[in-house]
Amino acid sequence: MQVCISVWRSGLKVTRFRPLDSTETAPPHSPSALRALRINDPAPDFIARTTQGEKRLSDYRGRWLVLFSHPADFTPVCTSEFIALARRADAFEALGCDLMALSVDSLYSHLAWLKDIYRRFGVKVAFPIIEDPSMAIGHAFGMVDAGSSDSATVRASFVIDPTGIVRAISWYPMNIGRSVDELLRLVTALQTADREQASTPAGWSPGEPLLEPAATTLDAALADGDGDAPWYYRERRA
């Protein structure tokens, strides 16, 4: 087993891992270098320089956050994603959800790229982009492919809830751009499921029926047999 320890270096919380000896136990929810960050894990905290000044992840407590990585600045797919996300920033704000990006490029590369996007496309990317040249944050979140010699972060997305818990994770290959509509749908679905204590079916969109939790005992299943709907599939409106 391994335990996570953290040190502060140049304004960044750097995550390291060391083996546990036979007398130690891993602290609850501590991320391990032997496994990727999972849904329902606490998001590793950090402080880093961004295009909007110094940011600490825990400062976003109380709001939803989409933290996402991109392989590199000045690349076609990443440029298309940032333009699309910037144009829909108001839709995320309406959900009480912030955006934060990350790559291994330097802060000055980020700034030059955003300036060029504004000049060429007339789009201001107002959400912060983290510089992670040491890859400390990328490794803590599993955004860097440990089996690859390429230091670029993969196209990963983490939806983090207001309590700092990772609620959804996705990875895309470098040549495929993410869907902003799907990110918005995902955040809306998570918020609705939490609020209504229900689930969302395949392809759910806001305003459509939700699914009740299935019965977990025989008595409950037998008692929940009214109408034509099976006991394990019951819809209701929000």
N, C-alpha and C positions, 0 to 999 in steps of 0.2 A: 504494500500500500504506500501511498505518498500523501504528504500533507502540504498544503499551500501556505507559504509565508510571503509577506510583502515588505518591501522597503521603499523609501522615497528617494528618488534620484532625479535631479534636475526638474523638479516640479511634477514628476510623473510617478504614480504608484506602480512600481515594477513587481510583477508577480513571479516568484520563483517556486520551484518544487524540490523537495528533498525526500528521500525514503524515510518511512517510519521504522523505528526499531521495534522489537518484540514487546516492549513495555508501553508503547504509545498507541493511541487510537485516534482516528481522524475526527476532527470536529464536525458536527452536523452540517450538512450541505456544503462542505468545503469542496471546491472544484479540484479534480485530479488530472494530472497530465496523462493518465492512462485512459481517460474517457472524455468525451466531448461534453460541453455544457448542455444540459437537458432542460426540457420544459419543466417548469415549477422549481428550478434552481434559482437562488438569489443571483442577480446579475453582479459580477465582480465590480467593485467600486474603483474609480480612478480619478485622477486630476490630469488634465492635458491641455496643451495649447491648441487653439482652434482659430478659425477665421473670424470668430466672434469673441475673441478673448479667451482667457482661461476658463475652463469648464470642469465641473466635478459631476460625475454621474448621479450621485445621491442628491444633488440640488434639484433634480427633476422629480423627486418624490412628491406625490400628490397629483401628478399628471401622468398620462400615458406617454410612451416614448417609442418611436421606431428608430433603433440604432442599426445602421447598415454600413457595410463595407463595399468598396469598389476597387477593382484591380489597379487602376492608374489614372492620373489626370491626363488630359489632352488625348483621350481615346474616344472612338466614335460611340460605342454603346453607352459608356459612362456619361458622356456628354448628353446623349438623348435622355437618359434617366434623370439627370439633374435638372434639365429643362422641364421635363414632365412633372417632376416632384415640385419644383419651384412654382409652376403654374397652378398646382393644386394645393398649395400650402394653406390657403384659406379653408379648404375642406377638412384638412387635418386639424386646424385650429378649432373649427366648429365642434370637433369631437374631443377637445381638450387634449390633443395629442401633438407632441413635438417631434421634430425630425433631427437626427444627428448622423453625419456621415464620417467615414474613416478610411484612410489608406496609408500606405507606408511613405507616401510622398511628403516632402517638407512643407511647412507652412507657406513658404514663399512660392512654391510650385502651385499650391492650392489657390493662393491669391492671384497669381498670374493667370491661371486657368479661369477663375471666376470673372476676372476683369475681361478676358477675351470673350467669354460667353456673353457677358453684358454688351460688349461692343458689337459682336457679330449677330447676336440673336435678340438683343433687347430684353433679356431676362435677367433679373437680379436674383441670385441664389442667396437668400437671407439666412437659411439655417446653417449651423456651424459645421465645419469639416475639421476633423481631428488630424493632426500630424502624428504618425506613429512610426518613425524611422527605426526605432529599436524593436518594433514588432511586439512589444510587451502586452499591449492591449489586444492586438490581434491574436496572439497565442492564448491569452486568458479566455477569450471568447471562442476559440477554435476557428478563427477567420483565416488563418494561415495554414496551408496544406503542409503538414509535417513530413509527408513523404515526397515532397517536391523540392527541387533546388531553387525554384522560383520564389522570391520573397513577396510577390504580390499577394494581397489578400483576395480571397475568393469573393464571389458576389453573394454575401450572406446578409440576412435580415433577422433582427431580433425585436419582437414586440414585448416591451417591458411595462408592467402595470404600475399603478400609483404606489404600490408597496415595495417596488423594486424587484418583483419576481418576473422571471422570463416566462411568458405565456405562449409564445409561438416562435418557431424558428424555420427559416427556409434558406436553401442554398440553390443558386443558379450557376450554370457554367458561364465562363467568361464571355462567350459569344452570344448569349441570350439575355435580353433586357427584361427587367421586372415589370409587372403590370401595376401601375398606380391604382387603378380601379380595384384590383384584388387586394392590395394593401389596405385601402380604405374599407372594403367590405370585411376584411379580416378583423380590423380594429372595431368596427361597428358590431360585428357578430360577437366578439369577446365581451364587449360592454353590455350588449343586450342579454347574452347568456348569464352574465353575472347578476344583472339587475333583476331578471325574471326568474332566475333559478331554473333554467330550462336549457335545452340544446337547440342548435340550428341544423336543419337538414342540408343535404347536398344542394349546392347552388343557391342557398338562401340569400335573399335580398331584404333590406329593411321593409317592414310592413307585411311580410309574408308570415304564415303560421310557424310557430315554434313546436318543438317536441317535448312532451312531458318525460321525466325520468321513468324508466321501466320499473315495474314492480320487482322487488327482490325476494319476496317470500311467496309460497303457494297461496296462502290465504289472501294476500293482497292481489295476486293475479286473478284468483277466482272472483274476488269482490269487484274487480275492475273490468268486468265483462259486459257492461251495458253498451247497447248499440252495435253497429257493425264493425267498429274499429277493434283490431286485436289489442290485447292487454299490453303488448310490448311496443305498440306504435300508436300513440295518441297525440293528436295535434291540439294546439290551442293558440289563441291570439294573444299578443303581448298586451 
